[in-house]
Amino acid sequence: MNSREIIDNLIRGKKADRVGLYDNPWPETVEKWEKEGHIKEGVTKEFGFDKLNVGGWFQNLPLLGGELIEETDEWRVTENGAGASFKYWKNKSGTPEHIGFKMSSREIWDRDYRHHLLEVDRNRIDFDWTNSSLKYARDNDLWAFYGHMFIWETMRSSLGDVCMYETLILDPDWIHDYNRVYTDFYKNHFKLIIEECGKPDGIWLYEDLGYNQGLFCSPNTLRELFLPYFKEIVDFFHDEYDLPVVLHSCGNITAALPMIVEAGFDALNPMEAKAGCDIFAFAEQYGDKLAFVGGLDARILESGDRDLIKTEVIKIVEGMKERGARYIFGSDHSLSPLVKYEDFVYAIEVYKEHMMY
């Protein structure tokens, strides 16, 4: 079986020859490894990953473009298309510092932003990049996916955490209106990409619902205000295009697992161990409903301890196999510059020794 067939079978609940392989090094990690002379043709080919992100990242905020507010050699402050200002560090990835948010009431949403999201806009989409990336995946028998954030992450980047969490309680009708508008927006723009560039093998939605202590809101609030739209977008991809949908959510999302299953997601990533996710418990309880991508504590790879790396890679790969889980091996978040190239290569070598079902 080739990579495309293996991942498709794992995510769709069919038999596969082996455990899959996929990870996501930070941009500065890739840059570091390139400077060291290790990576010549991209990480997917370098490490033999089975999957490739080939598009879907259309501009999703009401206004196109952004405004540079302030800049130094170390950072820049920009205002995005939802009127939110963030401070980004130039030499490291990660969550930016939140500076300010203009979308602080429903009146402002209605007056300044909502109407920009009601029509399909071709200018939001990079068709050329999507076409070339999908062709590369097809030529190399990779499982190709379109990715994007969805309503939770879009809302956080528009309202900001304080306004958003207050509004969940004080004005749920605004939350429903926001999610209604954006669900239609995402469906319409994904439809345009698929119609013009072709159908991928799956969809990957990025919604960080938790942090290291649990969910950002109660399961009941998540269920009431977000579940209907999660289910609608998943049903859209299932029913219209027969595409499986992977949910990426950082943090401890244990309390959200019933809702994630109810929404119909086909796979889960990354099961952040350092936030308290127990991938074995997830597999035992939901292995008949979900495939699992990731789960290896990235700090193990950062340690450089080869004995520890070997022990933990074997533990997670064999442990998932023993539980009959449909598993794609990778880290529980992404690979920081603290991970040495040689140590990650070693982890993959150990995985390959144990990857066959």
DOMI-530067 format. One record per residue (C-alpha): residue number from 1; z, x, y. Coordinates in Angstrom, 3 decimals, padded with zeros to 6 digits, always signed. Each point is the difference from the previous one (the first is absolute). Example, Ala and Ser with C-alpha at 12.3 -4.5 7.8 and 13.67 -1.06 7.14 Angstrom:
R loba       pz       px       py
R    1 +007.800 +012.300 -004.500
R    2 -000.660 +001.370 +003.440
***
This chain:
R loba       pz       px       py
R    1 +000.000 +000.000 +000.000
R    2 -000.755 +001.248 +003.516
R    3 +002.395 -000.213 +002.946
R    4 -001.391 -003.279 +001.262
R    5 +000.379 -001.673 -003.379
R    6 +003.503 +001.356 -000.584
R    7 +001.417 -001.205 +003.326
R    8 -001.780 -003.337 -000.229
R    9 +001.422 -000.618 -003.462
R   10 +003.509 +001.050 +001.014
R   11 +000.071 -002.250 +003.062
R   12 -001.641 -002.952 -001.740
R   13 +002.341 +000.117 -002.993
R   14 -002.444 +001.363 -002.527
R   15 +000.328 +002.935 -002.387
R   16 -000.561 +003.483 +001.425
R   17 -000.252 +003.368 -001.724
R   18 +002.442 +001.760 +002.309
R   19 +002.324 -000.199 +002.965
R   20 -001.896 +000.113 +003.299
R   21 +000.363 +002.601 +002.766
R   22 +000.168 -000.507 +003.785
R   23 +001.934 +001.372 +002.965
R   24 -000.240 +000.300 +003.767
R   25 +000.764 +003.350 +001.686
R   26 +000.790 -000.152 +003.717
R   27 -002.832 +001.257 +002.252
R   28 +002.019 +003.076 +000.974
R   29 +000.663 +000.692 -003.700
R   30 -003.727 -000.016 -000.671
R   31 -000.563 +002.208 +003.048
R   32 +002.621 +002.459 -001.230
R   33 -001.526 +000.178 -003.473
R   34 -003.482 +000.417 +001.482
R   35 +001.191 +002.905 +002.162
R   36 +001.472 +001.575 -003.123
R   37 -003.472 -000.185 -001.549
R   38 +000.797 -002.550 -002.673
R   39 -002.017 -003.117 +000.840
R   40 -003.760 +000.242 +000.383
R   41 -001.361 -003.519 -000.561
R   42 +002.816 -002.455 +000.751
R   43 +003.155 -000.936 -001.866
R   44 -001.594 -002.650 -002.223
R   45 -002.327 +002.511 -001.625
R   46 +002.504 +002.874 +000.197
R   47 +002.685 -001.778 -002.009
R   48 -002.114 -002.430 -002.000
R   49 +001.423 -003.165 +001.539
R   50 -001.350 -003.181 -001.553
R   51 -000.121 -002.079 +003.187
R   52 -001.520 +000.313 +003.448
R   53 +000.548 -001.913 +003.245
R   54 -003.520 -000.809 +001.173
R   55 +000.512 -002.225 +003.027
R   56 +001.532 -003.185 +001.307
R   57 +001.807 +001.595 +002.914
R   58 -001.592 -002.096 +002.731
R   59 +001.660 -000.156 +003.426
R   60 +002.577 -002.734 -000.399
R   61 +001.716 -000.332 +003.390
R   62 -001.112 -002.590 +002.568
R   63 -001.553 +002.446 +002.467
R   64 -002.275 +002.797 -001.158
R   65 +000.886 +003.559 +000.838
R   66 +003.202 +001.236 +001.586
R   67 +001.282 +001.717 +003.098
R   68 +001.436 +003.500 +000.258
R   69 +003.134 -000.212 +002.150
R   70 +001.490 +003.486 -000.223
R   71 -000.720 +003.211 -001.923
R   72 +001.486 +003.442 -000.607
R   73 -000.823 +002.804 -002.415
R   74 +002.386 -001.536 -002.539
R   75 -000.462 -003.768 +000.346
R   76 -001.906 -002.834 +001.627
R   77 +000.994 -003.514 +001.066
R   78 -002.635 -002.682 -000.428
R   79 -000.162 -003.744 +000.544
R   80 -001.751 -001.836 -002.820
R   81 -002.156 -003.121 +000.064
R   82 +003.061 -002.242 -000.250
R   83 +001.680 +001.468 +003.071
R   84 +002.444 +002.126 -001.997
R   85 +000.788 +003.601 +000.979
R   86 +000.781 +002.678 -002.598
R   87 +000.785 +003.695 +000.135
R   88 -001.901 +001.996 -002.626
R   89 +000.710 +003.617 -000.885
R   90 -003.168 +002.018 -000.298
R   91 +001.017 +002.326 -002.799
R   92 +001.728 -002.334 -002.418
R   93 -000.537 -003.394 -001.564
R   94 +002.534 -002.764 -000.303
R   95 +001.290 -002.972 +001.947
R   96 -000.564 +000.380 +003.757
R   97 +002.714 -000.605 +002.584
R   98 -000.099 -003.550 +001.366
R   99 -000.187 +000.035 +003.810
R  100 -000.764 -003.530 +001.160
R  101 -001.637 -003.332 -000.927
R  102 -001.754 -002.480 +002.289
R  103 -000.421 -002.750 -002.610
R  104 +003.575 -001.212 +000.422
R  105 -000.476 -003.789 +000.049
R  106 -002.254 -002.670 -001.400
R  107 -001.276 -000.698 +003.508
R  108 -001.274 +003.584 +000.296
R  109 -001.505 -000.188 -003.519
R  110 -001.810 -003.224 +000.901
R  111 -001.149 +001.157 +003.430
R  112 -001.047 +003.607 -000.561
R  113 -000.672 +000.688 -003.667
R  114 -000.474 -002.920 -002.386
R  115 -003.512 -000.981 +001.086
R  116 -001.358 +003.523 -000.669
R  117 +000.627 -000.492 -003.737
R  118 -001.812 -003.285 -000.576
R  119 -003.541 +001.334 -000.384
R  120 -001.462 +002.598 -002.361
R  121 -000.822 +003.216 +001.859
R  122 -002.369 +002.507 -001.620
R  123 +001.120 +002.675 +002.435
R  124 +003.315 +000.195 -001.822
R  125 -001.609 +001.368 -003.192
R  126 -001.408 +003.416 -000.870
R  127 -002.801 -001.111 -002.309
R  128 -001.555 +003.457 -000.382
R  129 +003.215 +001.645 -001.210
R  130 +000.691 -002.867 -002.391
R  131 -003.498 +000.110 -001.471
R  132 +000.048 +003.754 -000.559
R  133 +003.538 -000.027 -001.439
R  134 -000.757 -002.824 -002.410
R  135 -003.159 +001.779 -001.142
R  136 +002.006 +003.180 -000.653
R  137 +002.491 -001.956 -002.106
R  138 -002.754 -001.633 -001.993
R  139 -001.824 +003.306 -000.554
R  140 +003.220 +001.533 -001.322
R  141 +001.268 -002.950 -002.070
R  142 +003.135 -000.426 +002.128
R  143 +001.963 -003.215 +000.488
R  144 -000.877 -000.884 +003.600
R  145 +002.272 -002.063 +002.219
R  146 -000.029 -001.406 +003.501
R  147 +003.360 +000.353 +001.726
R  148 +001.790 -001.325 +003.047
R  149 +003.304 -001.197 +001.360
R  150 +000.648 -003.733 -000.004
R  151 +002.165 -002.419 +001.986
R  152 +003.415 +001.713 -000.267
R  153 -001.107 +003.448 +001.144
R  154 -002.370 -001.430 +002.595
R  155 +002.819 -002.064 +001.462
R  156 +002.347 +002.992 +000.171
R  157 -002.637 +002.003 +001.853
R  158 -000.511 -002.863 +002.454
R  159 +003.435 -001.478 +000.706
R  160 +002.205 +002.941 -000.925
R  161 +002.992 -000.212 -002.320
R  162 +002.523 -001.560 +002.413
R  163 -002.237 -002.785 +001.272
R  164 -001.439 -000.632 -003.455
R  165 +003.345 -000.327 -001.771
R  166 +001.426 -002.218 +002.750
R  167 -003.093 -002.189 -000.161
R  168 +000.301 -000.444 -003.772
R  169 +003.183 -001.961 +000.766
R  170 -000.566 -001.429 +003.471
R  171 -003.670 -001.034 -000.093
R  172 -001.334 -000.285 -003.560
R  173 -002.856 -002.179 +001.254
R  174 -001.380 +003.002 +001.904
R  175 +000.253 +002.096 -003.163
R  176 -001.954 -002.624 -001.913
R  177 -002.653 -000.183 +002.714
R  178 -000.304 +003.789 +000.142
R  179 -000.308 +000.213 -003.790
R  180 -002.502 -002.880 -000.117
R  181 -002.257 +001.633 +002.576
R  182 +000.222 +003.423 -001.617
R  183 -000.514 -001.218 -003.562
R  184 -003.279 -001.600 +001.065
R  185 -000.857 +003.127 +001.988
R  186 +000.480 +002.282 -003.006
R  187 -001.859 -002.303 -002.372
R  188 -002.986 -000.280 +002.340
R  189 -000.307 +003.732 +000.643
R  190 +000.456 +000.973 -003.646
R  191 -002.671 -002.565 -000.852
R  192 -002.405 +001.638 +002.441
R  193 +000.646 +003.475 -001.424
R  194 -000.504 -001.173 -003.582
R  195 -003.171 -001.902 +000.855
R  196 -001.594 +002.927 +001.827
R  197 +001.385 +003.061 -001.793
R  198 +000.617 -001.295 -003.490
R  199 +002.926 -000.976 -002.159
R  200 +002.596 +002.668 -000.827
R  201 +002.099 -000.010 -003.170
R  202 +003.163 -001.168 +001.725
R  203 +002.000 -000.490 +003.181
R  204 +003.062 +001.943 +001.180
R  205 +002.280 -001.673 +002.565
R  206 +002.644 +002.067 +001.810
R  207 +003.111 -002.001 +000.944
R  208 +003.253 +001.987 +000.337
R  209 +002.477 -002.803 -000.637
R  210 +003.054 +002.176 -000.552
R  211 +001.988 +003.066 +000.966
R  212 +002.511 +002.120 -001.923
R  213 +002.661 -002.730 -000.040
R  214 -002.149 -002.972 -000.940
R  215 -002.353 -002.483 +001.661
R  216 -000.458 -000.255 +003.764
R  217 +000.717 -003.738 -000.210
R  218 +001.531 -002.340 -002.549
R  219 -002.027 -000.987 -003.069
R  220 +000.182 -003.628 +001.152
R  221 -001.478 +000.840 +003.400
R  222 -002.720 +002.087 -001.625
R  223 -000.752 -002.827 -002.385
R  224 -000.150 -002.691 +002.681
R  225 -001.950 +001.829 +002.698
R  226 -002.197 +002.471 -001.915
R  227 -000.435 -000.994 -003.653
R  228 -002.537 -002.786 +000.688
R  229 -002.288 +002.456 +001.786
R  230 +000.475 +002.771 -002.577
R  231 -000.977 -002.475 -002.699
R  232 -002.959 -001.250 +002.023
R  233 -001.482 +003.462 +000.532
R  234 +000.513 +000.951 -003.651
R  235 -001.595 -003.269 -001.146
R  236 -002.887 +000.659 +002.375
R  237 -000.804 +003.336 -001.634
R  238 +000.581 -001.366 -003.499
R  239 -001.983 -003.210 +000.361
R  240 -002.808 +001.097 +002.305
R  241 -000.676 +003.481 -001.382
R  242 +001.971 +000.487 -003.239
R  243 +001.769 +002.968 +001.602
R  244 +003.527 +001.084 -000.980
R  245 +002.438 +000.708 +002.832
R  246 +002.519 +002.845 +000.176
R  247 +003.030 -000.280 +002.282
R  248 +001.370 +003.156 +001.604
R  249 +003.518 -000.434 +001.333
R  250 +002.414 +002.804 +000.794
R  251 +003.773 -000.329 -000.107
R  252 +002.229 -001.827 -002.464
R  253 -001.990 -003.138 -000.738
R  254 +001.891 -001.055 -003.126
R  255 +001.052 -003.327 +001.527
R  256 -003.633 -000.803 +000.855
R  257 -001.350 +000.466 -003.538
R  258 +000.117 -003.712 -000.933
R  259 -001.945 -000.867 +003.157
R  260 -002.508 +002.817 -000.572
R  261 -000.683 -001.328 -003.495
R  262 -000.186 -003.582 +001.246
R  263 -002.552 +001.024 +002.626
R  264 -002.223 +001.242 -002.820
R  265 -000.224 +003.714 +000.773
R  266 -001.418 +001.956 -002.927
R  267 +001.651 +003.376 +000.566
R  268 +002.818 +001.572 +001.982
R  269 +000.302 +003.329 +001.820
R  270 +001.923 +002.277 +000.523
R  271 +003.458 -001.119 -001.350
R  272 +001.895 +002.393 +002.249
R  273 +002.665 +001.630 -002.190
R  274 +001.801 +001.591 +002.933
R  275 +000.478 -003.478 +001.490
R  276 +001.525 -001.368 -003.212
R  277 -002.972 -001.476 -001.881
R  278 +000.377 +000.227 -003.789
R  279 -003.504 +000.173 -001.410
R  280 +001.221 -000.400 -003.579
R  281 +001.885 -003.181 +000.905
R  282 -003.088 -001.278 +001.814
R  283 -002.137 +000.698 -003.072
R  284 +002.457 -001.660 -002.366
R  285 +000.243 -003.150 +002.107
R  286 -003.524 -000.316 +001.414
R  287 -002.194 +002.135 -002.256
R  288 -001.864 -003.074 -001.204
R  289 -000.875 -000.906 +003.588
R  290 -000.578 +003.294 +001.829
R  291 -001.507 +003.440 -000.388
R  292 +001.944 +002.829 +001.673
R  293 -001.323 +002.846 +002.158
R  294 +002.258 +002.931 +000.917
R  295 +003.760 +000.120 -000.432
R  296 +000.644 +003.748 -000.398
R  297 +002.596 +001.135 +002.552
R  298 -001.992 +002.221 +002.380
R  299 +003.093 +002.134 +000.597
R  300 -000.384 +001.289 -003.543
R  301 -003.406 +001.389 +000.899
R  302 +001.396 +001.409 +003.254
R  303 +002.758 +001.831 -001.879
R  304 -002.403 +002.512 -001.549
R  305 +002.192 -000.015 -003.131
R  306 -002.525 +000.093 -002.830
R  307 +002.556 -000.923 -002.670
R  308 +001.059 -003.045 +002.008
R  309 -003.601 -000.955 +000.726
R  310 -000.886 +000.177 -003.688
R  311 +003.044 -001.992 -001.070
R  312 -000.515 -002.774 +002.528
R  313 -003.768 -000.320 -000.471
R  314 +000.472 -000.340 -003.757
R  315 +002.860 -002.440 +000.534
R  316 -001.977 -002.369 +002.199
R  317 -003.324 +000.161 -001.891
R  318 +001.542 -000.342 -003.457
R  319 +002.529 -002.527 +001.269
R  320 -002.705 -002.274 +001.358
R  321 -002.033 +000.358 -003.177
R  322 +003.028 -000.858 -002.133
R  323 +000.450 -003.185 +001.995
R  324 -003.639 -000.966 -000.496
R  325 -000.614 +000.216 +003.733
R  326 -003.415 +000.262 +001.578
R  327 +000.629 +003.154 +001.967
R  328 -001.809 +002.233 +002.508
R  329 +001.889 +003.256 +000.535
R  330 +000.830 +001.168 +003.522
R  331 +002.779 +000.624 +002.483
R  332 +002.329 -002.653 +001.396
R  333 -001.483 +000.248 +003.478
R  334 -002.369 +002.867 +000.840
R  335 -000.119 +003.785 -000.061
R  336 +001.549 +001.780 +002.987
R  337 -000.760 +003.608 +001.003
R  338 +003.199 +000.964 -001.840
R  339 -001.930 -000.434 -003.253
R  340 -001.700 +003.216 -001.030
R  341 -003.531 -000.288 -001.314
R  342 +000.903 +001.929 -003.144
R  343 +002.932 -002.285 -000.761
R  344 -002.097 -003.138 +000.334
R  345 -002.658 +001.512 -002.265
R  346 +002.753 +000.755 -002.500
R  347 +001.230 -003.611 +000.135
R  348 -003.521 -001.206 -000.775
R  349 -000.254 +002.418 -002.902
R  350 +003.205 -001.431 -001.468
R  351 -001.269 -003.537 +000.582
R  352 -003.219 +000.819 -001.866
R  353 +001.982 +001.175 -003.009
R  354 +001.613 -003.440 -000.223
R  355 -002.566 -002.360 +001.508
R  356 -001.509 -001.500 -003.163
R  357 +001.223 -003.416 -001.111
***
